[in-house]
Amino acid sequence: MKYTGHLAAVILAAALVLTVDSVSAQSFINQTAVTEFVDRQTGDIDDVPDAFYEYYVMRSTRSNTVQARNTFYYVIGGGDVRLGQERSKVVGLLNRKLIGTAQLGDTLVVPTRFDVDFRAYSPFPRYYPGARDFPKLFVIHKTVQAFAAYEYGKLARWGIVNTGAPESPTPKGRYNFNWKTEYRVSTLSPADEPWEMWWVFNFHQARGIHIHQFAMPTGGPQSHGCVRLLEPDAMFIYNWADSWKTSSGNGEGSIMATRILEPGTTVLVVGDDPVDEARPFSFRDRYPVLNLVDLPENPYDVPPGSPQQERYDQLRAARQP
């Protein structure tokens, strides 16, 4: 379906039905509101259909931003404004721009289908041949500000992230998940403002870098080095990935005080930081095209990101015939 010309009567009707929150209230993703969509990632990847995209330009017959947003809800909801409001959450995630912040003249990328597995919108390949021997592999791609979870080379889940800001970038390299804890207060917190992190999974023990749930702005890299996830994604990875096995158990602790018996799930941090924010689509003349990422031919082609991984590589090389 096309999202471009509509009658003035339709525009007016939509404008009268629904209002939106202020721009300031929309600067962070409502993580509870998007859970239903991002959790829609189950079953065999072979059954996930392809996704296609079209442009939608925010317009209004009265040059009114609120009216333009509500018209947008009406159109993508097929005449049902409330359904359109729900679907707009998917559009916001894909564009990295919540509709409550959209202004007159803004061009949004809209999928032609909403009733599909969220993996249909993934910028990651559905099959990663280099990872077919890995029971689980977790990839963080800084350029697209997104993650992918693979099982034996098949995409199990993907989602958006915020990596480290320019002054504290998330380091590239190959790692393994170490310890995890459901709740933790960041050691970088101001004295009067505890930064509470949930579903924490460490992957750089020496520098204390984790993935975790936290407030998610819609722009580009924002954190102090860690990787922020939406809560449903953080909960999934927390329960999905394997932590290290050590002589003192598998929980949080000093690497110097324990002996690592088995490393956790392999983690790749690849791609370069975007200049300002992630740009998921290329704008072509007729329609937008999702920017697909390239992954290394073999996960072990990614250099180790810490002395811990260098030691793992030495042990792995010693076991090979």
Buried (B, 14 or more C-beta within 10 A) or exposed (E): EEBEEBEEEBBBBBBEBBEBEEEEEBBEBBBEEBBEBBBBBEEEBEEBEEBEBBBBEBBBBEEBBEBBBBBBBBBBBEEBBEBBBBBBBBBBBBBBBBBBBBEBEBBBBBBEEBEBBBBBBBBBBBBBEBBEEBEBBBBBBBBBBBBBBBBBBBBBBBBBBBBBBEEBBBBBBBBBBBBBBEEBEBEEEEEEEEBBBBBBBBBBBEBEBBBBBBEBBBBBBBBBBBBBBBBBBBBBBBEBBBBBBBEEEBEBBEBEEBEBEEBBBBBBBBBEBBEEBBBBBEEEEEEBEBEEBEBBEEBBEBEBBBEBBEEBBEEEEEEEE
